[in-house]
Amino acid sequence: MWGPVEPPLPEPAVTLDTSGLLCPIPIVKAAAAVKGLPVGAVLLVIATDPGIETDMPLWCRATRHEHLATFRDGTSWKSYVRKRGRAAPPSP
């Protein structure tokens, strides 16, 4: 076996393609997309701006969302984020 085996990334609830957009727009659009997701849902952001490699983990730390991974995939970058927060109370 070559290197550590990592579990597969979860299926995203939403995929956001920000290809061609430069910093800070991919993070701004990701923030808006996360707001519409339920707690625990995963957002996949596709970007061509290499700044997402450092910007997304920093944004996740600042907003307390879970940064799952950011990696290069051909000419694009893929970044996976899991929304954290309080779940809505159950309906009566």
C-alpha positions as CSV (number, residue, x, y, z in Angstrom):
1,M,0.0,0.0,0.0
2,W,1.3,3.5,-0.9
3,G,0.7,6.1,1.7
4,P,-2.2,6.4,4.1
5,V,-5.7,5.4,3.0
6,E,-8.2,8.2,3.5
7,P,-11.9,7.7,3.7
8,P,-13.8,8.9,0.7
9,L,-15.2,12.4,0.7
10,P,-19.0,12.6,1.4
11,E,-21.4,13.3,-1.4
12,P,-22.1,17.1,-1.6
13,A,-25.6,18.4,-1.2
14,V,-24.7,21.3,-3.4
15,T,-21.9,21.8,-5.9
16,L,-20.9,25.4,-6.6
17,D,-18.8,26.2,-9.7
18,T,-16.9,29.4,-9.3
19,S,-14.5,28.7,-12.2
20,G,-13.1,31.9,-13.6
21,L,-13.8,34.0,-10.5
22,L,-11.0,35.5,-8.4
23,C,-10.6,36.0,-4.7
24,P,-12.7,36.9,-2.7
25,I,-15.7,35.9,-4.9
26,P,-15.4,32.1,-4.5
27,I,-15.5,32.5,-0.7
28,V,-18.3,35.0,-0.9
29,K,-20.4,32.7,-3.0
30,A,-19.6,29.7,-0.8
31,A,-20.7,31.7,2.3
32,A,-24.0,32.4,0.6
33,A,-24.5,28.8,-0.5
34,V,-23.7,27.4,3.0
35,K,-26.4,29.7,4.5
36,G,-29.0,27.7,2.6
37,L,-27.8,24.3,3.7
38,P,-29.0,22.3,6.7
39,V,-26.5,21.6,9.4
40,G,-24.3,18.6,8.4
41,A,-24.7,19.1,4.7
42,V,-21.6,19.3,2.5
43,L,-20.8,21.9,-0.1
44,L,-18.4,21.3,-2.9
45,V,-16.8,24.4,-4.4
46,I,-15.0,24.1,-7.7
47,A,-12.6,27.0,-8.4
48,T,-9.8,27.9,-10.8
49,D,-8.3,30.5,-8.4
50,P,-5.5,28.7,-6.5
51,G,-6.1,31.1,-3.6
52,I,-8.9,28.8,-2.5
53,E,-6.3,26.4,-1.2
54,T,-5.5,28.8,1.7
55,D,-8.7,30.9,1.7
56,M,-11.2,28.1,2.3
57,P,-9.5,26.5,5.4
58,L,-9.1,30.0,6.9
59,W,-12.8,30.9,6.1
60,C,-13.9,27.6,7.7
61,R,-11.9,28.2,10.8
62,A,-13.3,31.8,11.1
63,T,-16.9,30.6,10.6
64,R,-16.6,27.3,12.5
65,H,-17.6,25.2,9.5
66,E,-15.7,22.0,8.9
67,H,-13.1,22.0,6.2
68,L,-13.0,18.5,4.8
69,A,-10.5,18.9,2.0
70,T,-9.2,21.2,-0.7
71,F,-7.1,19.7,-3.6
72,R,-6.2,20.3,-7.2
73,D,-8.1,18.3,-9.8
74,G,-6.6,19.0,-13.2
75,T,-6.9,22.7,-13.9
76,S,-9.4,23.2,-11.1
77,W,-9.5,23.1,-7.3
78,K,-12.1,21.3,-5.3
79,S,-13.0,22.3,-1.8
80,Y,-15.3,20.3,0.5
81,V,-17.0,22.1,3.5
82,R,-19.5,20.6,6.0
83,K,-21.9,23.1,7.5
84,R,-21.7,23.2,11.3
85,G,-24.2,24.9,13.6
86,R,-27.2,24.2,15.7
87,A,-29.8,22.0,14.2
88,A,-33.3,23.4,14.2
89,P,-35.4,22.1,17.1
90,P,-37.9,19.4,16.1
91,S,-41.4,20.5,15.2
92,P,-44.1,19.8,17.8
